[in-house]
């Protein structure tokens, strides 16, 4: 584990409050300064504060990762990128258990009490609807603005450290070919990356962007390319070629991975996954909960080396 990674785990693993984000930003500034990189920040809507290392306009590839921390939840965000049906069924189950069921239970208790005390039916219905929307609102607030998850090894300290480690090993001659962007407010709906794209739309209209999100838990690296970015599939395969203990797959269709790369025409998402023999599909679990503690150092080293190799390939490509 690198010294910067140790520091992030010890001091900056939680990045949710304004102060926590500010402290993290200053740390990244110090890392950039010590490495001789250009450092800037860029404010966006809803208080987003993106961190930019390098020159976006001149770079041939942009490496990104979101740095904001999600609220801790009583259930993991379970994702199956190659099987949308399982993912959808899981979401439906979560909604039923944590939203629909509480509403039905509380509502039934209230209506039973209302009948026993002889409450007017119209008044009872009105109060029931207030209870319904109150529970719904509390659920949504908890999902987006609840207490910070204190364990963020995979989501997304892994992406953050991948960028930092890439910066540390990137040769001087490739510096002008790469820019790094740490996105804010991914957990609130990809807001940081949306703001970044709106400000750099011209530069990003035909530029490759590789987004590292949840890359440390699982020996299978899935690289998801959009319809336009699939033209880079061979280069991505060459740069991130499978090695012993790490299997890489480039996916150009039939894959769903909701992260910041979705906001860019030439966006590519990178995630690490495990394989379930029972479900017969790749999956991601533990994130958004206190169980998010798995940090495979070999994944980060592999991805940082691959990012440097991809930059080298692109720098020599006409």
N, C-alpha and C positions, 0 to 999 in steps of 0.2 A: 504494500500500500504506500503510495507516495505521501510526502509530507503535507502537500496541499490537501489531499484527500483526508488525511488524519485530522487536519485542522478543521475542515468542513464538518466532519462527523462530530468532532468535539465541541465546536462553537457555533456552527451555522447550519445544522441539519434541519432546524425548523425555520421556515422563511414565510411567515404568514402576516404578522403585524407590520405596521409601517416601520417601526424601529428595527425589527428583525430583518426586513428587506433592506433597509438603509445600511445596517451593519454589514450585511452580506455584500452589498454593492461596493462598499468601501474596501472590503477584502478583495473583491475581484479587481478593483482599481489597483490595489497594491501588487497583485499578481501580474496584471497587464504591464504596469510600470516597470517591474523588475525584469520582465521579459522583453521590454522595448517595444511593446505594442501600443497602438493608438487606442485610447479609451474614450467612449462617449456614452451618455445616457440619453434616452428619448422618451418623453412623456406622451401618453396617449389618453384615450377616453377612460372614464371610470377609475382614474387614478393609476392606470397601468404605467409601469416604469421599466422599459426594456433596456438592457445593457448591450452595447455594441462594441466589439473589439475588431479593429481593422477597418478597411474601406469597402463598404457594400457595393459601391458603383464599379470599382475596378476588379473586384474579386471574381473568379471564375466559378467558385462554389461557396455556398453559405452553409456553415454547420450551426445547428441550433439545438436548444434544449430549454424547456420551461423550468424556472427556478422556484415558482411559488408553491406553497405547501397546501395540501387539501385538508379539510376537516377530518377528524377521526370519526369513523362510522362503525356501527355495530355489525356490519356485514362487509365483506370484501367486494371490490369492483372486479367481477369475474368476467374475463373477456376471452372469446374464442374467435380470433380474426378470420379463420377459414371455415367457420360454421356459424353463420349468422342466426340460424334457427335456435341453436342452443343458447346463444347470447340473448336473444329475444325472450325465450322462455324463462331464463334466469331473471331478467328485468321484470317480467310480469309477476313472477313469484315474489320478488322483493317488494313490489308495489302492493301486492295483495297482503303480504304479511305485515309490512310496516306502515301502510297507509289505509288501505281499504278495511282490513280487519279491525284496527283500533277505532275507526270511524263507526263501523257497524256495532261494535261492543258498547262504546260510549253512548251512541245514539239510542241503542235499544234500552240501556239502563235509564237514560233520561226520559224516553217516551213512557216507560213503565211507571216511573215516578210521577210524570205529568198526569197520567190516567188516574193514578191512586189519589192524587190531591185534587182531581177535578179541574185541571187546567183547561182553558179554552183550546180547542183543537187548532185553530188558526195561530194562536200565540205559541202553542207547542211546536207547530211546524216551523214557525219563524225562528224560534230559539234553536231548534234542531239544525236549521241551515247555518245559523251563526256558528254553532259548534263544529259543523262539517267544515266550513271554510277556515275556521281557526286552527283545527287540527291539520288541515292541508297546508296552511301557511307555515305553521310550526315545523312541519316535516320538510318543506322546501328551504326554510331558513337553516335548519339543522344540517341539511345536505350541502349548503353552500357557505354558511357563515358560522358553523359550529366551532368548538375548540379545535386547535391545530393538532394534527397527527404528529406525535413526537418521534415516530420512526418512519423515515422516508428513504431508506436505503435504495429501494428500486425506483420509487416514484417521488421525486425524480433526482435524487442526489446522484444516482448513477449517470444520468444524462449530463448533469452539471460537471461531474468529474471527468467524464469522457471528453468534454470540450476543453477543460483545463489541461488534462494530460496531453491532448493533441497539440495545444498551444505550446506546451513545454518541449515537445520533441520535433516540432515543425522546423525544418531547415530554413535558414535565413532566405535562401533563394526562392522559397515558396510562399513567403509571407504575403506578397502582393496578390497571390492567387486565391487567398482564403480570407473570409471574414467570419466572425463568430458572433452569434446573437443569443442572449439569454432572455427568453420571453417571460413576461409577467402575466398573471391572470389566465393561465391556461385552464385552471380548475374551475373558473367562473364562466367558461364558455369560449375558450380560445381568443379572448379579447385582446391580449397583448399582441399576438401574431396578426390579428385582423387589423389592428392599428398600424403595425409595422408595414403590412402590405399596402395599406392605403397611402402611406407616406413614401413608399419606395416602389410604387406600382410599375413605373417605367423601367427601373433597374431589374425588377424581378419578373418581367413579362416572359423572358426566355432564359432565365438563369436557374441552374440546379440548386436546390436547397435540400439538405439532408438533416432530418430531425431525429435526435436521439431521445427516446422517451421510454423509460422502464427497460433498461438493458442489462440488469445485473442478476436476474433470477431466472435461470433456465439456460440449458446448453444449446438451444436452438435459436439462432438469430434469423428473424424474419425481416426482410427488407421489402417494403411495400411501395411500389411505384405507381404513379397515376398514369392515365392514358397518355399524356404528353411525355412524362419523364421516363416511360418505358424504353425510349430510345437510348437511355443510358444503362440499360439492363446488363449488357455485356461488360461495360466498364466497371459497374458495381460488383459484378460477379468476379471480375479479375482482382479488384482491390480488396474485397472482403471474401476471399476464397476460403472455403472450409479447411480447418486444421483438426488435428486429433483433439477430441473433447469439445469441439465447437462446430456445429453444423449450420451452414448458411443456406438460406433459400431466398431467391429473388421472385417475388410474386407480382404479376402485372394485371391479374384479373381474379374475380371471385374472392376478394379479400376485403375485410372491413376493419380498419384500425383508426379510431377517432382521436386524432391529435393535431398539433399545430400545422403539420405539413399539408393538411387538407385545404388551407387557405391560399396555397400557392400553385400556379399552373404546373410548375416543374418540381413539385414537392415529393420527397421520398421519406417515408417513415421507417424507423428502425426500432425493433423491440426484441426482447428475449422471451422465449416461451418454453414451457415444459410440454411433455406429450402424455396424454391419457390413453391407456390401452382400452379402458372401459368406454370412454366417449369416442375413441378413435379420432382424436383431433388435438391440435395444439391449444394450449390455454395459458392464461395469466391469472394468478390469484394473489391473495394477501394484501395487495395495495389498498390504501385508504383505511387500513386497520393497524393496530399495534404489532401485527405479525410481519409487517414489512421491514424485515431485518436482514434479508439475504443479499449479500454483496459479493458476487463472484469477481475477484480481481482479474482473473484471466479474461473475462468478457471485456472489461474496460481496456485492458492492454491490447487485446485483439482489435477492438474497434478503433482505438486511437491510431494504431499502426496502419489499419485499413484506410482511415481518413487521410493520413499523410500520403499513402500510396495513391489514393484517388486524386488528391490535389496534384501530385506529381504527373499523373497521367493526363489530367486536364490541362496542366500548364504547357504540355508539349503537343496538345491536340489543337489543330488549326480550326 
